[in-house]
Amino acid sequence: MDKTETKIVYCYDSNGLYTGQKTLDYTDRSPISGTWQLPANTTETTPPKAKDGYNRVWNGTAWGYEEISTSNEEEEELTLNDAKTAKLLSLSSLAATAYTSGFSSSATGSVLWYDSDTNTQHDITDAVLLAIASTEQFSTLYPSGIIIRAKASRDAEDCTKVKYIHTATQVITLGTDMRTMLSAIKTKVWEYQEQIYACMTVKEVEAITMSF
């Protein structure tokens, strides 16, 4: 065995990416047969020449090229996801405000603006369920009708709210108007969500304007 003889092999990492070459010496040969014993993740096959924008990759039988993902592309993808997340959070906040900002109804015969905070929504829903279930029981509990406060318009000061008496029929109408408002907001939320999910760039996300 010629102890001065060497051999060049080509190295790659666990993903097959070319990492350089290595020179073997006589200690890398079998002491019995004299054949070369290649270290793990090496090959005798010469890789192709370096190519801008590409990695040289060993696939187990041959070398090939794999396009390098630039850091800018990765950052853009991360930024796009962040932009979508931020826009969705903003949408949730706007919708939450809209759900509780009140609604208009002409249940009493005149257009009035009613509260729609969570407690009021529950109170109106309970009254509607009672009115639908038993008009007689509703009339027994509220002989003159149930009192619900409202103001003349959305922009009117809260201090101008007045107590209005609502019959069972008027309560049912009021509940219908409230559900219509809630459904309209939910539909808008879904539409905005679809727009956000469909965006391919940060600019597209930022260009979406939302209002309720």
ZICORZI-V709948 format. One record per residue. N is the residue number from 0. SS is DSSP state (2 for helix, 1 for strand, 0 for the rest). PHI is phi in whole degrees, -180 to 180 (* if undefined). Layout:
BEGIN
n->{N | N}
ss->{SS | SS}
phi->{PHI | PHI}
END
This chain:
BEGIN
n->{0 | 1 | 2 | 3 | 4 | 5 | 6 | 7 | 8 | 9 | 10 | 11 | 12 | 13 | 14 | 15 | 16 | 17 | 18 | 19 | 20 | 21 | 22 | 23 | 24 | 25 | 26 | 27 | 28 | 29 | 30 | 31 | 32 | 33 | 34 | 35 | 36 | 37 | 38 | 39 | 40 | 41 | 42 | 43 | 44 | 45 | 46 | 47 | 48 | 49 | 50 | 51 | 52 | 53 | 54 | 55 | 56 | 57 | 58 | 59 | 60 | 61 | 62 | 63 | 64 | 65 | 66 | 67 | 68 | 69 | 70 | 71 | 72 | 73 | 74 | 75 | 76 | 77 | 78 | 79 | 80 | 81 | 82 | 83 | 84 | 85 | 86 | 87 | 88 | 89 | 90 | 91 | 92 | 93 | 94 | 95 | 96 | 97 | 98 | 99 | 100 | 101 | 102 | 103 | 104 | 105 | 106 | 107 | 108 | 109 | 110 | 111 | 112 | 113 | 114 | 115 | 116 | 117 | 118 | 119 | 120 | 121 | 122 | 123 | 124 | 125 | 126 | 127 | 128 | 129 | 130 | 131 | 132 | 133 | 134 | 135 | 136 | 137 | 138 | 139 | 140 | 141 | 142 | 143 | 144 | 145 | 146 | 147 | 148 | 149 | 150 | 151 | 152 | 153 | 154 | 155 | 156 | 157 | 158 | 159 | 160 | 161 | 162 | 163 | 164 | 165 | 166 | 167 | 168 | 169 | 170 | 171 | 172 | 173 | 174 | 175 | 176 | 177 | 178 | 179 | 180 | 181 | 182 | 183 | 184 | 185 | 186 | 187 | 188 | 189 | 190 | 191 | 192 | 193 | 194 | 195 | 196 | 197 | 198 | 199 | 200 | 201 | 202 | 203 | 204 | 205 | 206 | 207 | 208 | 209 | 210 | 211}
ss->{0 | 0 | 0 | 0 | 0 | 0 | 1 | 1 | 1 | 1 | 1 | 1 | 0 | 0 | 0 | 0 | 1 | 1 | 1 | 1 | 1 | 1 | 1 | 1 | 0 | 2 | 2 | 2 | 1 | 0 | 0 | 0 | 0 | 0 | 0 | 1 | 0 | 0 | 0 | 0 | 0 | 1 | 1 | 0 | 0 | 0 | 0 | 0 | 0 | 0 | 0 | 0 | 0 | 1 | 1 | 1 | 1 | 1 | 0 | 0 | 0 | 0 | 1 | 1 | 1 | 1 | 1 | 0 | 0 | 0 | 2 | 2 | 2 | 2 | 2 | 2 | 2 | 2 | 2 | 2 | 2 | 2 | 2 | 2 | 2 | 2 | 2 | 2 | 2 | 2 | 2 | 2 | 2 | 2 | 2 | 2 | 2 | 2 | 2 | 0 | 0 | 0 | 1 | 1 | 1 | 0 | 0 | 0 | 0 | 0 | 0 | 1 | 1 | 1 | 0 | 0 | 0 | 2 | 2 | 2 | 2 | 2 | 2 | 2 | 2 | 2 | 2 | 2 | 2 | 2 | 2 | 2 | 2 | 0 | 2 | 2 | 2 | 2 | 2 | 2 | 2 | 0 | 0 | 0 | 0 | 1 | 1 | 1 | 1 | 1 | 1 | 0 | 0 | 0 | 0 | 0 | 0 | 2 | 2 | 2 | 0 | 1 | 1 | 1 | 1 | 1 | 0 | 2 | 2 | 2 | 2 | 2 | 2 | 2 | 2 | 2 | 2 | 2 | 2 | 2 | 2 | 2 | 2 | 2 | 2 | 2 | 2 | 2 | 2 | 2 | 2 | 2 | 2 | 2 | 2 | 2 | 2 | 2 | 0 | 0 | 0 | 2 | 2 | 2 | 2 | 2 | 2 | 0 | 0 | 0 | 0 | 0}
phi->{* | -81 | -75 | -93 | -75 | -126 | -145 | -97 | -124 | -118 | -100 | -146 | -88 | -64 | -97 | 88 | -74 | -64 | -118 | 134 | -117 | -138 | -100 | -92 | -124 | -62 | -73 | -95 | -107 | -66 | -68 | -96 | -94 | 84 | -74 | -72 | -108 | -75 | -64 | -61 | 60 | -137 | -147 | -82 | -72 | -72 | -72 | -71 | -65 | -61 | -135 | -56 | 84 | -136 | -97 | -93 | -127 | -93 | -101 | 109 | -132 | -158 | -88 | -151 | -107 | -133 | -63 | -83 | -79 | -74 | -63 | -64 | -66 | -66 | -66 | -64 | -63 | -64 | -64 | -63 | -62 | -64 | -64 | -65 | -61 | -64 | -67 | -67 | -65 | -63 | -62 | -61 | -65 | -64 | -66 | -60 | -67 | -64 | -60 | -111 | -93 | 102 | -156 | -100 | -156 | -111 | -57 | -86 | 108 | -123 | -72 | -129 | -109 | -109 | -70 | -140 | -63 | -55 | -63 | -66 | -58 | -64 | -63 | -66 | -61 | -61 | -66 | -64 | -61 | -66 | -64 | -73 | -69 | -159 | -63 | -64 | -67 | -59 | -67 | -70 | -74 | -130 | -54 | -95 | 110 | -88 | -91 | -135 | -84 | -157 | -126 | -66 | -155 | -61 | -84 | -69 | -65 | -61 | -69 | -93 | -61 | -125 | -80 | -120 | -89 | -121 | -78 | -58 | -64 | -67 | -65 | -63 | -63 | -60 | -63 | -64 | -65 | -67 | -64 | -62 | -63 | -63 | -66 | -63 | -66 | -61 | -62 | -64 | -60 | -61 | -64 | -65 | -59 | -61 | -62 | -65 | -62 | -81 | -64 | -108 | -138 | -63 | -61 | -64 | -64 | -66 | -77 | -75 | -107 | -124 | -154 | -129}
END
